[in-house]
Amino acid sequence: MKPVMITIDGLRVEAEAGAPVLEAAKKAGIKIPTLCYLKEINEIGACRVCLVEVQGARALQASCVTPVSEGMVVRTNTPAIRQARKLNLELIMSNHLRECLTCHRSTNCELQQLASDLGIVELRFAGEMPPYDPDLSSPSLVRDPRKCILCRRCVSVCEKVQQVGAIAPQERGFNTVIAPAFLDPLGSVACVNCGQCALVCPTAAIHEKDQVAEVWAALADPRKHVVVQTAPATRVSIGEMFGLEPGSVATGKMVAALRRLGFDKVFDTDFTADLTIMEEGSELLRRLEEGGQLPLITSCSPGWIKFIEHFYPDMLGHLSSCKSPQQMFGALAKTYYAQKAGLDPEDIFVVSIMPCTAKKFEAGREEMNGSGHTDVDVVLTTRELGRMLKEAGVDFNALAEEEYDAPFGITTGAGVIFGATGGVMEAALRTAYELVTGNSLVSLDFQEVRGLDGVKEASVNLNGTTLNVAVAHGLGNARELLERVKSGRQYHFIEIMCCPGGCIGGGGQPIPTNREIREKRSAGIYRADASMPLRKSHENPAVQALYKEFLGEPLGHKSHQLLHTGYTPRDRH
Amino acid sequence: MSNGCACQSQVTREHMDEVDRLIAPCRGQSGNLIQVLHKAQNIVGYLPREVQLKVAEGLDVPLARVYGVVSFYSLFTTVPRGRHKISVCAGTACYVRGSSQLLDRLSEDLQVRPGGTSQDGEFSLDVVRCVGACGLGPVVTVDDDVYARVHTEKLSDILALYTKE
């Protein structure tokens, strides 16, 4: 479309036809405050904080839903506008539980920030509070309607991006509440625990279930041997909690920081990511040889697993039986590692640092006890780790880099890229290609499966056999890909990640997380991969030793017992 | 929770079959949500969980959205309504002419709060905001009948017209 010329605050500005005034102003360096707006996801003009004056219009307009048109004259900073914005915000604040000092989102709250930006220093209206209590039923997420400003960002993400639709506005007027149908508890409905709602919530109305206290207790218990594993995607985001640029690779600092907290061993989930490639790769080759169910679909992402259990239970046979790397780690920590270190598994306490809220649910699944114990004891999100480090007074940026502990700290670049969409596929292709053809890859980078396109497809030639693969991230895209499979498109192997961008965009990652930040974290993941001396899972010496000393072979009896699992069909609602 | 279990359902098989027939031509058409709910309520009399579930499945709309619509519009009810519907006008004119006393008396006599249904299932009681007959206030309607300038003493005579007719 042809660009249009408009005038904003006396400046002549070229804008994309049809773009909201808000975006045109942003391009011109004019910041209009917003609260409910989420670009391309939630553009509904609900909060009325982004009001502007449009010449000729009867009243002030919400700039997030007012498209530009040729010759439009807009003013963004007049006494009337400032007064109206302020009044609207004061009204939003009037029934908001204003316990900022003790709030999860204190200092990282859009409402708090806006109140400060708009100069609200006095509460003129202290109204009634919403008549709802917090919902603590989910193992992953806490909903607190008393802090909800009804912006509907969470609803839009859940319904449009993830296409789950677990929550919606219920009731009417003052009683309006964002909740599941019948105001049922979140833990009892078809919520996949992805936490994308928590990621976009401007306040603390939806946040991760905080389990920091459980980890402090374990660390303080002299009988416990507390080990920690860090997911691939956490190393490129934890720095954001301490002011580093998104995508900064902070692996060594994170290891050092975890040691400061008192963990007995600091291990890497990348190790079991490498192991996943060995198991899942073998599973793929076996299905190809023996005519098993194809396409094989990855099973690392617990939000995706719960999604397919609820919405496509008839396709569960496509899932790899591999546990996720987190759960493989837990099972091995309490068997192989316990043996090696001469520890009673009963005394080992496994903590995971994950970019993910669904991992909390996954760790609690009753089948996740292959070791004879609960494989993973507590899952913390990247955000919770950041808070723990602050509480402990760890000066993250000043830390010297340290190395992970052996054996589960010995990893490859293939394990690292699990953190970005397409990474599991690329890691699998690196190994499958070399194992099947016996040749070394000239280039390890499979560009076709990288990047933030919703659904990616590629074909790879393995000794004359063409392997058709596909990658989807975000559950809306997963749905599209599953429909393609249903309609008969031939794939051999599919990677699906629940969250947009893969784990780097996970629901447990630092806030804000948006497209630009996802791209930066993703770039960090591939930089980390490129800097690793080993970049193929099958070349990981610690994984090779694990098979030799303990597991035997991929898909062997012990693997089956410790590293593989089954799935549960669930109701859609 | 929301497993669609109908073991405690008071909805008859015939009604559920009729709802199925209602949904069939609209399968997957989320835009028909309000009309389908309206017709389903006309069939069943109210919109219990299992009916909402059926509509959600049939139209391919998240259940949370269905309940959102049901709980938003006062037209919809999730509890069985009485055989007769009493509405007391609480518009400005009726209010100043004493409609709140009428509401109190009805609540007391029928032992029911506004929005609820009497124990015997005969009457449900609602408050409405202006029926457009301000000159006749206070106004009470029972089903499609309008009663003007109602006094508390007249209420029992009015109700008598509808009991065990």
Interface residues (C-beta under 8 A of the other chain):
Chain A: E159 V164 G165 A166 I167 A168 P169 Q170 E171 R172 A179 P180 A181 F182 D184 P185 S188 V189 D571 R572 H573
Chain B: M1 S2 N3 G4 R49 Q52 L53 A56 E57 V61 P62 L63 A64 R65 V66 Y67 G68 S71 F72 S74
